[in-house]
Amino acid sequence: MKEMDPGAAASLNGLYRRYSGWLGRRLRGRVGADEAADVVQETYLRLAPYLLEDIRHPKALLLRVALNLVRDERRRMALRDRAMQGAIPMWVTAADAPVDRLHLKQVRRAVELASGQAFFDVEGDPARPFVVRAGATDVTALGTRFDVRRAGGGAQVTLVEGKVDVVDRGQATPRWSLAPGQQIVTASPRPAVRSVDAASETSWTVGRLIFAGDTVEAAVAEVNRYTASKVVLDAPAIADIAVSGAFNTGDVEGFVSALTELYPVVANRTASGQIVIRDAPAKNASVR
């Protein structure tokens, strides 16, 4: 197991000391004292792999992660009950679109991801492999944790734990096997397996967006997936600049303020609620 960076450990411990009591009190009315204590511990364990510096709204982040854990545990328990009747044992967390279809058969478990992104935590059953279909791409797992995001006619697949086989019916060389920490984008002109930071790639499941060398244009597109107030990038001078940082999902103002502080751009809000970022000769750190 990789040892946590001392600075990150100190940040996590500080967060725990300051807010664990508050979080426990917020949860007791929903799940009872015993389960609340377990959820508080699990919340901090889930946050351990992620960047915790400069969290703008720690209480909102902690409560979001905790409530997601409560919801997912109840969903997992329901799925266990269904599994006793031959249903599908797995945990699915959807980012911006639900799983479209669910097929339950004695020899195969399968879902179809019509759009968006989902994280799967699948219980092993060698007799019944689990298949996610995303466009022309099929992802097959026996028991594993992985993320699938629709991309063009295929998918971006990131493996966190276990092993998956990826098949794309539209490619000349259509099959790849992934190990933990690897990713494949089947919609690429020449798909190739690459190593990634799995924690960063799946940070959306704990309400965080982590950018590490992404272009400003790509970061804007990712931020827009989690908000109704869309950001419009009309600043060609910074579109291809690589950026790094961490933001809460939905924290559009924080993201835009960071751009206006770092680069010569201004941000203006339109009557429809969009935030337009344009090139400017002077910095402006506010969203008007």
Secondary structure as UniProt FT lines:
FT   HELIX           6..31
FT   HELIX           33..47
FT   TURN            48..49
FT   TURN            53..54
FT   HELIX           58..83
FT   TURN            84..86
FT   STRAND          90..94
FT   STRAND          101..104
FT   STRAND          109..112
FT   STRAND          117..122
FT   TURN            126..127
FT   STRAND          130..134
FT   TURN            135..136
FT   STRAND          137..141
FT   STRAND          144..151
FT   TURN            152..153
FT   STRAND          154..161
FT   STRAND          164..168
FT   TURN            169..170
FT   STRAND          175..178
FT   TURN            180..181
FT   STRAND          182..185
FT   TURN            186..187
FT   STRAND          194..195
FT   HELIX           198..201
FT   HELIX           203..206
FT   STRAND          208..215
FT   HELIX           216..224
FT   TURN            225..226
FT   STRAND          231..234
FT   TURN            236..240
FT   STRAND          242..248
FT   TURN            249..250
FT   HELIX           252..262
FT   STRAND          265..269
FT   TURN            271..272
FT   STRAND          275..279
//
